[in-house]
Amino acid sequence: TFIERTKYRGPFLPGFESLEAKGAAEPLLTFAAPPELSSVDHCVCNVPEGQMESTVAWYTNVLGFRRFWSVDDSQILTKYSSLRSVV
C-alpha cells in the first residue's frame, strides 16, 4: 500500500520528472481548475486468500478507515469467478 520514502528528496517518486522542471505547464489546467482532495472515498487493494479481515483491521486501526459495505462470494458470483469485497 505505501512506499517508504522518508529519505527521498525528489519531486514525487524516483524517476519522476515534473512538467514544471521541464518548463511545461500541466495540460489539464488549461481547461480545468486544480482538484482539491478533501477526503478519501474508498481505496482498493488485492490481498491473498484469507487475509481480507486482517487487512481491513489494519486500515481501520492505523488509518482510521471504517467499513461501509461488504459483499462476499455468496452474493456475487458467476460460473468462473466471484467477488469478495469490503468498502
C-alpha positions, 0 to 999 in steps of 0.5 A, a space after each residue: 500500500 505505501 512506499 517508504 520514502 522518508 529519505 527521498 528528496 525528489 519531486 514525487 517518486 524516483 524517476 519522476 520528472 515534473 512538467 514544471 522542471 521541464 518548463 511545461 505547464 500541466 495540460 489539464 489546467 488549461 481547461 480545468 481548475 486544480 482538484 482539491 482532495 478533501 477526503 478519501 472515498 474508498 481505496 482498493 487493494 488485492 490481498 491473498 486468500 484469507 487475509 481480507 479481515 486482517 487487512 481491513 483491521 489494519 486500515 481501520 486501526 492505523 488509518 482510521 478507515 471504517 467499513 461501509 459495505 461488504 459483499 462476499 462470494 455468496 452474493 456475487 458470483 458467476 460460473 468462473 469467478 466471484 467477488 469478495 469485497 469490503 468498502 
